[in-house]
Every structure is written in structure tokens, then in C-alpha cells.
């Protein structure tokens, strides 16, 4: 298990784009997600991307 369910099929570039989207949510005033959760998710996705390099 890669720790981020279903993300192992994405390329490094796609994973970085997804992580960037999560960071973009932090600045969105309509965002209702916990900022800690968003950052934690973003870091897990970036870690997976680095492992795939």
C-alpha cells in the first residue's frame, strides 16, 4: 500500500499537480477542510512523488 490510496498509478508530474491543488485550497475562502489535514495530505502525495522519481 502506498499510503495514499489509488495514487500509485499517477505520474510524478500528476502527483505534483495534485499536491499543488491541495495547497491552493488553503487560500480558498470557501474551503471548509481543516488546514492541517490539507497540508498532511499534500505532504503524503509529494512523498509518494519523490519515491517514484
CNS distance restraints for C-alpha pairs under 8 A (distance, minus, plus):
assign (resid   1 and name CA) (resid   5 and name CA) 7.32 0.50 0.50
assign (resid   2 and name CA) (resid   7 and name CA) 7.55 0.50 0.50
assign (resid   2 and name CA) (resid   8 and name CA) 6.55 0.50 0.50
assign (resid   2 and name CA) (resid  48 and name CA) 7.30 0.50 0.50
assign (resid   3 and name CA) (resid  44 and name CA) 7.50 0.50 0.50
assign (resid   4 and name CA) (resid   8 and name CA) 7.70 0.50 0.50
assign (resid   4 and name CA) (resid  44 and name CA) 6.94 0.50 0.50
assign (resid   4 and name CA) (resid  45 and name CA) 6.83 0.50 0.50
assign (resid   4 and name CA) (resid  48 and name CA) 7.89 0.50 0.50
assign (resid   7 and name CA) (resid  15 and name CA) 7.66 0.50 0.50
assign (resid   7 and name CA) (resid  45 and name CA) 7.87 0.50 0.50
assign (resid   8 and name CA) (resid  48 and name CA) 7.79 0.50 0.50
assign (resid  10 and name CA) (resid  14 and name CA) 5.91 0.50 0.50
assign (resid  10 and name CA) (resid  15 and name CA) 6.25 0.50 0.50
assign (resid  11 and name CA) (resid  15 and name CA) 6.21 0.50 0.50
assign (resid  11 and name CA) (resid  49 and name CA) 7.63 0.50 0.50
assign (resid  11 and name CA) (resid  52 and name CA) 7.96 0.50 0.50
assign (resid  12 and name CA) (resid  16 and name CA) 6.24 0.50 0.50
assign (resid  12 and name CA) (resid  49 and name CA) 4.91 0.50 0.50
assign (resid  12 and name CA) (resid  50 and name CA) 7.50 0.50 0.50
assign (resid  12 and name CA) (resid  52 and name CA) 6.53 0.50 0.50
assign (resid  12 and name CA) (resid  53 and name CA) 6.90 0.50 0.50
assign (resid  13 and name CA) (resid  17 and name CA) 6.27 0.50 0.50
assign (resid  13 and name CA) (resid  49 and name CA) 7.92 0.50 0.50
assign (resid  14 and name CA) (resid  18 and name CA) 6.23 0.50 0.50
assign (resid  15 and name CA) (resid  19 and name CA) 6.16 0.50 0.50
assign (resid  15 and name CA) (resid  45 and name CA) 6.30 0.50 0.50
assign (resid  15 and name CA) (resid  46 and name CA) 6.81 0.50 0.50
assign (resid  15 and name CA) (resid  48 and name CA) 7.91 0.50 0.50
assign (resid  15 and name CA) (resid  49 and name CA) 5.90 0.50 0.50
assign (resid  16 and name CA) (resid  20 and name CA) 6.14 0.50 0.50
assign (resid  16 and name CA) (resid  45 and name CA) 7.50 0.50 0.50
assign (resid  16 and name CA) (resid  46 and name CA) 6.29 0.50 0.50
assign (resid  16 and name CA) (resid  49 and name CA) 6.86 0.50 0.50
assign (resid  17 and name CA) (resid  21 and name CA) 6.26 0.50 0.50
assign (resid  18 and name CA) (resid  22 and name CA) 6.44 0.50 0.50
assign (resid  18 and name CA) (resid  42 and name CA) 7.97 0.50 0.50
assign (resid  18 and name CA) (resid  45 and name CA) 7.77 0.50 0.50
assign (resid  19 and name CA) (resid  23 and name CA) 6.45 0.50 0.50
assign (resid  19 and name CA) (resid  41 and name CA) 7.85 0.50 0.50
assign (resid  19 and name CA) (resid  42 and name CA) 4.79 0.50 0.50
assign (resid  19 and name CA) (resid  43 and name CA) 7.57 0.50 0.50
assign (resid  19 and name CA) (resid  45 and name CA) 6.08 0.50 0.50
assign (resid  19 and name CA) (resid  46 and name CA) 6.44 0.50 0.50
assign (resid  20 and name CA) (resid  24 and name CA) 6.19 0.50 0.50
assign (resid  20 and name CA) (resid  42 and name CA) 7.59 0.50 0.50
assign (resid  21 and name CA) (resid  25 and name CA) 6.51 0.50 0.50
assign (resid  22 and name CA) (resid  26 and name CA) 7.23 0.50 0.50
assign (resid  22 and name CA) (resid  38 and name CA) 6.10 0.50 0.50
assign (resid  22 and name CA) (resid  39 and name CA) 7.52 0.50 0.50
assign (resid  22 and name CA) (resid  41 and name CA) 7.71 0.50 0.50
assign (resid  22 and name CA) (resid  42 and name CA) 6.01 0.50 0.50
assign (resid  23 and name CA) (resid  27 and name CA) 7.69 0.50 0.50
assign (resid  23 and name CA) (resid  38 and name CA) 7.10 0.50 0.50
assign (resid  23 and name CA) (resid  39 and name CA) 7.00 0.50 0.50
assign (resid  23 and name CA) (resid  42 and name CA) 6.94 0.50 0.50
assign (resid  24 and name CA) (resid  28 and name CA) 6.84 0.50 0.50
assign (resid  25 and name CA) (resid  31 and name CA) 6.29 0.50 0.50
assign (resid  25 and name CA) (resid  38 and name CA) 7.81 0.50 0.50
assign (resid  26 and name CA) (resid  31 and name CA) 7.13 0.50 0.50
assign (resid  26 and name CA) (resid  35 and name CA) 6.30 0.50 0.50
assign (resid  26 and name CA) (resid  38 and name CA) 7.45 0.50 0.50
assign (resid  27 and name CA) (resid  31 and name CA) 7.99 0.50 0.50
assign (resid  33 and name CA) (resid  37 and name CA) 7.21 0.50 0.50
assign (resid  33 and name CA) (resid  38 and name CA) 7.07 0.50 0.50
assign (resid  34 and name CA) (resid  38 and name CA) 6.45 0.50 0.50
assign (resid  35 and name CA) (resid  39 and name CA) 6.20 0.50 0.50
assign (resid  36 and name CA) (resid  40 and name CA) 6.06 0.50 0.50
assign (resid  37 and name CA) (resid  41 and name CA) 6.08 0.50 0.50
assign (resid  38 and name CA) (resid  42 and name CA) 6.10 0.50 0.50
assign (resid  39 and name CA) (resid  43 and name CA) 6.14 0.50 0.50
assign (resid  40 and name CA) (resid  44 and name CA) 6.30 0.50 0.50
assign (resid  41 and name CA) (resid  45 and name CA) 6.28 0.50 0.50
assign (resid  42 and name CA) (resid  46 and name CA) 6.21 0.50 0.50
assign (resid  43 and name CA) (resid  47 and name CA) 6.03 0.50 0.50
assign (resid  44 and name CA) (resid  48 and name CA) 6.29 0.50 0.50
assign (resid  45 and name CA) (resid  49 and name CA) 6.28 0.50 0.50
assign (resid  46 and name CA) (resid  50 and name CA) 6.21 0.50 0.50
assign (resid  47 and name CA) (resid  51 and name CA) 6.28 0.50 0.50
assign (resid  48 and name CA) (resid  52 and name CA) 6.38 0.50 0.50
assign (resid  49 and name CA) (resid  53 and name CA) 6.61 0.50 0.50
